[in-house]
Amino acid sequence: MSLLNLTLAQASKALHAGEVSATELTTAYIKAVEELNPRLNAFITPTPELALAQARDADARLKSGTATPLTGIPIAMKDLFCTAGVRTTAASKILSPFVPPYESTVSAKLKAAGAVTLGKANLDEFAMGSSNITSAYGPVENPWKRTGSDAKLVPGGSSGGSAAAVAARLALAATGTDTGGSIRQPAAFTGIAGIKPTYGRCSRYGIVAFASSLDQAGPMARTVEDNAMLLNVMAGFDEKDSTSANVAVPDFTQALTRGVAGKRIGIPREYRLDGTNPEILALWDQGIAWLREAGAEVIDISLPHTKYGLAVYYIVAPAEASSNLARYDGVRFGARVDGHDLIDMYERTRAAGFGPEVKRRIMIGTYVLSHGYYDAYYLKAQKVRALILRDFQQAFTQVDAILTPTAPSAAFGLGEKMDDPVTMYLNDVFTVPASLAGVPAMSVPAGLSSEGLPLGLQIIGRHFDEETVFAVSAAIEKAAGFNALPELRAK
């Protein structure tokens, strides 16, 4: 078997058994990035020299017996995580020259565990998008193709570079961030697994902020087990982050073999939306059947305020973005465009530095926070958000987990839907409610569309009950037996 086809768990075992060195494994991935990244554009900033230096350190740890399960594992780092001494752009022109003097908590944890960073992965600008077309460094191409077609497809967003890198065998795993579906939707579009942990499970310190009450870091990898191994390291309390939860971190891998016998799985009727691709609904029904066969009890539930989820999200998230992005003014860091005076410099810098989607969300957010509209929009949205949370809390008095589709369609083409922001926002219809409620949710590849593209199922759990999410996800993964591979991949 090619080194590039090993899962993270398999590669970890091979490294610890001395069957392969971290340097050999890393070199294979560096060559894969050199070969395919010019086509896929999954990485904004590859870091081959850094990766080889980290691999040599990993080999020393492996020989000394001080290695962890992630030592020597080559990963991609979403270019939203600040990395000391390595450029961090958030896929925006305004941060193009920014080299952080400090490390994000999540990337520091992975570095301490011995993971090898292959580079900074592309994303939608400031994580604002569902297709990875808003990046100032160009769109990412999905390594999957429709059967019989060479049309380029989007990898989903915002963590599209991370997803494409993992799917195309340019990295064993990757970090992502999820604000309204930015881990789960690209995972579904590229045939990999990814989890948005409970809000507060992973520190947000050092992650470039989009919407502070929604942003959450999480892993993306080829299997459910690989995700569990990554989250073991990424999760944990951080006093540098006031939203970090001081909750014990279990060994998530222990939950993978629990099975679902006796578990109650909720099926929300509101997720059967008119116009949803029939293939998505058929896969959902298949997922329900798999869980029944594995011994789970399936229960119909209601999440009545789900229909307001997108509207609430696209008020709350832009409002918080408007506040968070006010710091990019050309004064303290990042790009600067000189002007006649201070105000002119602000305006020129922001006009040149931000892309159209970021400007759109700043304008929406500023509007809903303005005098006369705050009560009518932002305050009302927060009240409805509380009702969405209550729906989930009530549902979890009846069930242990919830099963839904991840996205309303398979990956669509580059150039499709691009001229209609509202249509683009609808890609998040199934993922946004869990983000608003702050509950954990995972996407697992479960089948192929009639056009040969991957489709995902989403498992949603109670706050800080990622263990049940992993248990149900592992059952779906086992039943689905998904082993299809994209056409464009390193071999």
TILOLO-105812 format. One record per residue (C-alpha): residue in three letters; x, y, z. Coordinates in steps of 0.02 Angstrom, whole numbers. Layout:
REM residues N
ATOM residu   east  north     up
ATOM    Ala      X      Y      Z
...
END
This chain:
REM residues 491
ATOM residu   east  north     up
ATOM    Met      0      0      0
ATOM    Ser     60    175    -42
ATOM    Leu    109    280    108
ATOM    Leu    -18    408     48
ATOM    Asn   -162    286     65
ATOM    Leu   -133    250    249
ATOM    Thr   -259    321    370
ATOM    Leu   -193    424    515
ATOM    Ala   -217    277    633
ATOM    Gln   -125    159    515
ATOM    Ala     17    283    487
ATOM    Ser     35    309    675
ATOM    Lys     53    121    702
ATOM    Ala    180    108    560
ATOM    Leu    282    252    632
ATOM    His    284    179    807
ATOM    Ala    327      6    741
ATOM    Gly    475     77    645
ATOM    Glu    403     20    478
ATOM    Val    420    196    408
ATOM    Ser    505    354    470
ATOM    Ala    422    522    493
ATOM    Thr    545    594    367
ATOM    Glu    496    464    235
ATOM    Leu    311    494    265
ATOM    Thr    329    683    262
ATOM    Thr    435    679    105
ATOM    Ala    300    579     16
ATOM    Tyr    171    710     62
ATOM    Ile    284    855     13
ATOM    Lys    303    777   -159
ATOM    Ala    115    755   -170
ATOM    Val     88    938   -129
ATOM    Glu    216    990   -260
ATOM    Glu    130    881   -389
ATOM    Leu    -53    925   -363
ATOM    Asn    -64   1089   -270
ATOM    Pro    -35   1193   -428
ATOM    Arg   -196   1113   -494
ATOM    Leu   -303   1107   -337
ATOM    Asn   -240   1264   -248
ATOM    Ala   -273   1181    -79
ATOM    Phe   -125   1267      5
ATOM    Ile    -93   1454     10
ATOM    Thr     77   1434     92
ATOM    Pro    163   1264     83
ATOM    Thr    300   1244    215
ATOM    Pro    410   1099    156
ATOM    Glu    568   1154    249
ATOM    Leu    473   1173    413
ATOM    Ala    388   1005    385
ATOM    Leu    554    914    359
ATOM    Ala    629    994    514
ATOM    Gln    477    941    616
ATOM    Ala    487    766    540
ATOM    Arg    668    748    596
ATOM    Asp    617    800    772
ATOM    Ala    476    673    764
ATOM    Asp    597    535    715
ATOM    Ala    704    578    866
ATOM    Arg    551    568    979
ATOM    Leu    499    402    903
ATOM    Lys    671    330    937
ATOM    Ser    676    397   1115
ATOM    Gly    506    326   1160
ATOM    Thr    428    497   1197
ATOM    Ala    313    500   1045
ATOM    Thr    125    525   1050
ATOM    Pro     -2    448    929
ATOM    Leu     13    605    820
ATOM    Thr    203    614    816
ATOM    Gly    263    618    636
ATOM    Ile     87    638    562
ATOM    Pro     87    763    416
ATOM    Ile    -62    881    425
ATOM    Ala   -127   1038    340
ATOM    Met   -164   1191    448
ATOM    Lys   -311   1298    394
ATOM    Asp   -242   1472    361
ATOM    Leu   -352   1544    498
ATOM    Phe   -242   1477    638
ATOM    Cys   -101   1594    686
ATOM    Thr     67   1506    671
ATOM    Ala    221   1588    744
ATOM    Gly    344   1636    608
ATOM    Val    232   1571    467
ATOM    Arg    123   1688    366
ATOM    Thr    -62   1685    413
ATOM    Thr   -177   1768    286
ATOM    Ala   -356   1711    323
ATOM    Ala   -361   1705    131
ATOM    Ser   -374   1895    128
ATOM    Lys   -266   2027     44
ATOM    Ile   -277   2132    201
ATOM    Leu   -174   2003    297
ATOM    Ser    -59   1954    154
ATOM    Pro    101   2017    241
ATOM    Phe     52   1960    418
ATOM    Val    173   1841    506
ATOM    Pro    110   1808    683
ATOM    Pro    233   1819    829
ATOM    Tyr    129   1691    925
ATOM    Glu     46   1521    903
ATOM    Ser   -139   1478    915
ATOM    Thr   -179   1359   1057
ATOM    Val   -243   1222    941
ATOM    Ser    -92   1226    826
ATOM    Ala     23   1233    979
ATOM    Lys    -59   1077   1049
ATOM    Leu    -36    984    885
ATOM    Lys    144   1044    872
ATOM    Ala    179    987   1050
ATOM    Ala    107    816   1006
ATOM    Gly    233    803    864
ATOM    Ala    119    830    714
ATOM    Val    206    892    556
ATOM    Thr    136   1048    470
ATOM    Leu    142   1035    281
ATOM    Gly     74   1211    255
ATOM    Lys    -69   1333    274
ATOM    Ala   -228   1277    187
ATOM    Asn   -337   1387     78
ATOM    Leu   -511   1443    134
ATOM    Asp   -649   1566     98
ATOM    Glu   -590   1741    146
ATOM    Phe   -605   1760    336
ATOM    Ala   -702   1594    330
ATOM    Met   -849   1681    246
ATOM    Gly   -918   1564    114
ATOM    Ser   -982   1391     73
ATOM    Ser   -882   1353    -84
ATOM    Asn   -703   1416    -61
ATOM    Ile   -722   1538   -205
ATOM    Thr   -703   1697   -101
ATOM    Ser   -519   1670    -62
ATOM    Ala   -406   1812   -117
ATOM    Tyr   -283   1677   -172
ATOM    Gly   -402   1594   -294
ATOM    Pro   -530   1456   -277
ATOM    Val   -491   1279   -222
ATOM    Glu   -537   1139   -341
ATOM    Asn   -624    985   -275
ATOM    Pro   -523    829   -321
ATOM    Trp   -687    739   -362
ATOM    Lys   -765    744   -536
ATOM    Arg   -939    705   -599
ATOM    Thr   -943    543   -696
ATOM    Gly   -900    577   -876
ATOM    Ser   -864    761   -848
ATOM    Asp   -705    862   -824
ATOM    Ala   -796   1014   -753
ATOM    Lys   -713   1087   -599
ATOM    Leu   -813   1072   -438
ATOM    Val   -806   1170   -276
ATOM    Pro   -743   1080   -119
ATOM    Gly   -865   1171     -6
ATOM    Gly   -816   1301    121
ATOM    Ser   -749   1383    213
ATOM    Ser   -626   1242    254
ATOM    Gly   -615   1190     72
ATOM    Gly   -426   1188     61
ATOM    Ser   -415   1075    213
ATOM    Ala   -547    958    142
ATOM    Ala   -470    951    -32
ATOM    Ala   -296    919     40
ATOM    Val   -357    770    142
ATOM    Ala   -465    698      3
ATOM    Ala   -328    717   -129
ATOM    Arg   -195    635    -18
ATOM    Leu    -97    797      4
ATOM    Ala   -111    780    193
ATOM    Leu   -158    643    315
ATOM    Ala   -276    759    408
ATOM    Ala   -312    944    431
ATOM    Thr   -378   1073    551
ATOM    Gly   -536   1165    507
ATOM    Thr   -651   1292    586
ATOM    Asp   -840   1283    584
ATOM    Thr   -950   1437    606
ATOM    Gly  -1106   1378    516
ATOM    Gly  -1050   1217    433
ATOM    Ser   -874   1255    373
ATOM    Ile   -803   1086    427
ATOM    Arg   -954    976    394
ATOM    Gln  -1009   1038    222
ATOM    Pro   -836   1027    139
ATOM    Ala   -811    857    221
ATOM    Ala   -972    799    137
ATOM    Phe   -923    874    -31
ATOM    Thr   -752    787    -32
ATOM    Gly   -793    616     42
ATOM    Ile   -703    635    209
ATOM    Ala   -758    648    391
ATOM    Gly   -756    804    498
ATOM    Ile   -825    857    666
ATOM    Lys   -878   1024    738
ATOM    Pro   -854    998    925
ATOM    Thr   -962   1078   1058
ATOM    Tyr   -936   1267   1065
ATOM    Gly   -798   1293   1193
ATOM    Arg   -723   1118   1177
ATOM    Cys   -572   1184   1078
ATOM    Ser   -488   1350   1115
ATOM    Arg   -517   1494    995
ATOM    Tyr   -358   1583   1050
ATOM    Gly   -253   1628    900
ATOM    Ile   -389   1589    773
ATOM    Val   -432   1738    662
ATOM    Ala   -609   1781    717
ATOM    Phe   -763   1783    606
ATOM    Ala   -912   1765    725
ATOM    Ser   -851   1742    903
ATOM    Ser  -1007   1657    974
ATOM    Leu  -1006   1528    833
ATOM    Asp   -826   1494    779
ATOM    Gln   -760   1325    834
ATOM    Ala   -603   1230    783
ATOM    Gly   -613   1047    738
ATOM    Pro   -525    907    643
ATOM    Met   -549    842    466
ATOM    Ala   -482    671    415
ATOM    Arg   -518    516    313
ATOM    Thr   -602    414    449
ATOM    Val   -702    437    609
ATOM    Glu   -560    359    708
ATOM    Asp   -434    482    637
ATOM    Asn   -546    627    691
ATOM    Ala   -558    556    867
ATOM    Met   -369    544    878
ATOM    Leu   -350    725    824
ATOM    Leu   -485    792    940
ATOM    Asn   -401    705   1087
ATOM    Val   -258    828   1063
ATOM    Met   -350    982    999
ATOM    Ala   -480    990   1139
ATOM    Gly   -455   1059   1314
ATOM    Phe   -477   1210   1426
ATOM    Asp   -374   1365   1390
ATOM    Glu   -367   1513   1508
ATOM    Lys   -319   1624   1361
ATOM    Asp   -494   1601   1289
ATOM    Ser   -639   1665   1394
ATOM    Thr   -760   1554   1296
ATOM    Ser   -658   1396   1326
ATOM    Ala   -752   1268   1431
ATOM    Asn   -665   1193   1583
ATOM    Val   -729   1018   1547
ATOM    Ala   -630    857   1556
ATOM    Val   -576    785   1389
ATOM    Pro   -609    598   1374
ATOM    Asp   -517    480   1257
ATOM    Phe   -635    494   1111
ATOM    Thr   -564    339   1027
ATOM    Gln   -638    233   1168
ATOM    Ala   -813    277   1105
ATOM    Leu   -786    207    930
ATOM    Thr   -828     27    976
ATOM    Arg   -978     62   1087
ATOM    Gly  -1104     29    949
ATOM    Val  -1279    100    947
ATOM    Ala  -1381    -42   1019
ATOM    Gly  -1513     35   1132
ATOM    Lys  -1473    212   1076
ATOM    Arg  -1618    325   1029
ATOM    Ile  -1590    417    866
ATOM    Gly  -1696    569    825
ATOM    Ile  -1756    608    649
ATOM    Pro  -1814    790    637
ATOM    Arg  -1961    809    521
ATOM    Glu  -1915    990    482
ATOM    Tyr  -1758    934    389
ATOM    Arg  -1863    856    248
ATOM    Leu  -1864   1018    151
ATOM    Asp  -1957   1043    -12
ATOM    Gly  -1837   1043   -158
ATOM    Thr  -1703    938    -72
ATOM    Asn  -1614    822   -193
ATOM    Pro  -1707    654   -186
ATOM    Glu  -1538    565   -179
ATOM    Ile  -1500    656    -16
ATOM    Leu  -1666    601     59
ATOM    Ala  -1640    422      0
ATOM    Leu  -1468    418     82
ATOM    Trp  -1545    485    242
ATOM    Asp  -1674    345    239
ATOM    Gln  -1532    221    211
ATOM    Gly  -1440    292    362
ATOM    Ile  -1596    270    467
ATOM    Ala  -1607     88    410
ATOM    Trp  -1423     56    450
ATOM    Leu  -1445    120    628
ATOM    Arg  -1603     17    653
ATOM    Glu  -1510   -138    594
ATOM    Ala  -1371    -99    718
ATOM    Gly  -1496    -99    861
ATOM    Ala  -1541     84    879
ATOM    Glu  -1717    146    909
ATOM    Val  -1771    279    784
ATOM    Ile  -1886    415    848
ATOM    Asp  -1972    554    751
ATOM    Ile  -1938    723    832
ATOM    Ser  -1975    905    798
ATOM    Leu  -1856   1052    793
ATOM    Pro  -1989   1182    751
ATOM    His  -1878   1336    744
ATOM    Thr  -1757   1256    620
ATOM    Lys  -1842   1352    479
ATOM    Tyr  -1777   1514    553
ATOM    Gly  -1598   1451    571
ATOM    Leu  -1524   1528    412
ATOM    Ala  -1610   1695    440
ATOM    Val  -1545   1703    618
ATOM    Tyr  -1370   1650    567
ATOM    Tyr  -1357   1781    430
ATOM    Ile  -1400   1916    556
ATOM    Val  -1295   1858    704
ATOM    Ala  -1139   1805    607
ATOM    Pro  -1122   1965    502
ATOM    Ala  -1154   2072    657
ATOM    Glu  -1010   1988    747
ATOM    Ala   -903   1995    590
ATOM    Ser   -935   2182    577
ATOM    Ser   -865   2203    752
ATOM    Asn   -720   2080    735
ATOM    Leu   -658   2149    569
ATOM    Ala   -655   2329    629
ATOM    Arg   -477   2295    689
ATOM    Tyr   -413   2283    511
ATOM    Asp   -379   2466    479
ATOM    Gly   -201   2473    412
ATOM    Val   -131   2544    574
ATOM    Arg    -68   2400    680
ATOM    Phe    -39   2251    566
ATOM    Gly    -75   2185    392
ATOM    Ala    -82   2282    231
ATOM    Arg    -94   2473    223
ATOM    Val   -146   2587     80
ATOM    Asp    -90   2765    113
ATOM    Gly   -217   2906    104
ATOM    His   -231   3094    121
ATOM    Asp   -271   3079    306
ATOM    Leu   -311   2944    435
ATOM    Ile   -492   2918    382
ATOM    Asp   -443   2909    198
ATOM    Met   -309   2780    242
ATOM    Tyr   -438   2676    335
ATOM    Glu   -558   2680    189
ATOM    Arg   -427   2644     55
ATOM    Thr   -351   2501    156
ATOM    Arg   -517   2415    188
ATOM    Ala   -580   2443     11
ATOM    Ala   -424   2364    -63
ATOM    Gly   -400   2230     70
ATOM    Phe   -573   2153     86
ATOM    Gly   -659   2051    -49
ATOM    Pro   -842   2070   -104
ATOM    Glu   -916   1938     13
ATOM    Val   -825   2006    165
ATOM    Lys   -882   2183    123
ATOM    Arg  -1060   2120    100
ATOM    Arg  -1062   2039    272
ATOM    Ile   -982   2189    357
ATOM    Met  -1117   2300    281
ATOM    Ile  -1258   2183    333
ATOM    Gly  -1186   2168    507
ATOM    Thr  -1162   2354    528
ATOM    Tyr  -1341   2384    469
ATOM    Val  -1422   2261    591
ATOM    Leu  -1323   2336    735
ATOM    Ser  -1364   2516    690
ATOM    His  -1479   2630    789
ATOM    Gly  -1660   2593    748
ATOM    Tyr  -1625   2417    681
ATOM    Tyr  -1537   2333    827
ATOM    Asp  -1702   2284    912
ATOM    Ala  -1790   2241    750
ATOM    Tyr  -1653   2126    685
ATOM    Tyr  -1509   2081    801
ATOM    Leu  -1605   2070    965
ATOM    Lys  -1747   1973    884
ATOM    Ala  -1622   1855    803
ATOM    Gln  -1542   1820    972
ATOM    Lys  -1714   1779   1044
ATOM    Val  -1750   1656    904
ATOM    Arg  -1576   1582    927
ATOM    Ala  -1624   1545   1107
ATOM    Leu  -1779   1454   1043
ATOM    Ile  -1673   1351    924
ATOM    Leu  -1562   1301   1070
ATOM    Arg  -1717   1256   1172
ATOM    Asp  -1779   1145   1029
ATOM    Phe  -1618   1044   1038
ATOM    Gln  -1621   1035   1227
ATOM    Gln  -1800    969   1225
ATOM    Ala  -1758    845   1086
ATOM    Phe  -1613    776   1187
ATOM    Thr  -1731    731   1329
ATOM    Gln  -1802    603   1207
ATOM    Val  -1652    548   1105
ATOM    Asp  -1464    519   1120
ATOM    Ala  -1417    586    948
ATOM    Ile  -1496    659    792
ATOM    Leu  -1469    602    613
ATOM    Thr  -1490    721    464
ATOM    Pro  -1412    752    294
ATOM    Thr  -1257    861    296
ATOM    Ala  -1291    964    139
ATOM    Pro  -1440    983     21
ATOM    Ser  -1338    932   -131
ATOM    Ala  -1175    857   -188
ATOM    Ala  -1031    970   -239
ATOM    Phe  -1079   1095   -373
ATOM    Gly   -975   1170   -512
ATOM    Leu   -857   1316   -502
ATOM    Gly   -958   1457   -579
ATOM    Glu  -1128   1384   -530
ATOM    Lys  -1234   1481   -404
ATOM    Met  -1098   1613   -390
ATOM    Asp  -1205   1763   -439
ATOM    Asp  -1336   1734   -305
ATOM    Pro  -1277   1753   -124
ATOM    Val  -1443   1692    -52
ATOM    Thr  -1433   1529   -152
ATOM    Met  -1255   1507    -90
ATOM    Tyr  -1312   1534     90
ATOM    Leu  -1439   1392     71
ATOM    Asn  -1294   1268     66
ATOM    Asp  -1286   1286    256
ATOM    Val  -1470   1248    289
ATOM    Phe  -1435   1081    376
ATOM    Thr  -1278   1132    470
ATOM    Val  -1321   1305    538
ATOM    Pro  -1446   1252    675
ATOM    Ala  -1317   1147    768
ATOM    Ser  -1195   1293    760
ATOM    Leu  -1323   1414    831
ATOM    Ala  -1357   1291    973
ATOM    Gly  -1172   1257   1003
ATOM    Val  -1195   1068    999
ATOM    Pro  -1070    945    923
ATOM    Ala  -1103    881    748
ATOM    Met  -1007    769    629
ATOM    Ser  -1017    732    443
ATOM    Val   -978    555    384
ATOM    Pro   -964    502    201
ATOM    Ala  -1104    379    169
ATOM    Gly  -1130    358    -17
ATOM    Leu  -1113    424   -194
ATOM    Ser  -1235    522   -300
ATOM    Ser  -1291    462   -471
ATOM    Glu  -1153    573   -540
ATOM    Gly  -1021    485   -436
ATOM    Leu   -999    622   -305
ATOM    Pro   -987    593   -117
ATOM    Leu  -1134    626     -2
ATOM    Gly  -1128    644    187
ATOM    Leu  -1239    611    337
ATOM    Gln  -1234    722    492
ATOM    Ile  -1240    659    671
ATOM    Ile  -1285    789    804
ATOM    Gly  -1261    761    991
ATOM    Arg  -1288    841   1161
ATOM    His  -1170    975   1226
ATOM    Phe  -1002    896   1269
ATOM    Asp  -1061    723   1216
ATOM    Glu   -944    701   1069
ATOM    Glu   -922    521   1126
ATOM    Thr  -1099    475   1071
ATOM    Val  -1074    572    909
ATOM    Phe   -918    469    875
ATOM    Ala  -1007    306    921
ATOM    Val  -1152    338    802
ATOM    Ser  -1034    405    667
ATOM    Ala   -928    248    679
ATOM    Ala  -1085    141    658
ATOM    Ile  -1136    239    502
ATOM    Glu   -959    228    434
ATOM    Lys   -953     40    459
ATOM    Ala  -1122     12    378
ATOM    Ala  -1087    126    231
ATOM    Gly   -917     50    194
ATOM    Phe   -873    206     96
ATOM    Asn   -708    176      7
ATOM    Ala   -726    276   -155
ATOM    Leu   -581    388   -202
ATOM    Pro   -573    549   -303
ATOM    Glu   -502    550   -478
ATOM    Leu   -373    686   -435
ATOM    Arg   -263    619   -297
ATOM    Ala    -82    586   -261
ATOM    Lys    -35    403   -277
END
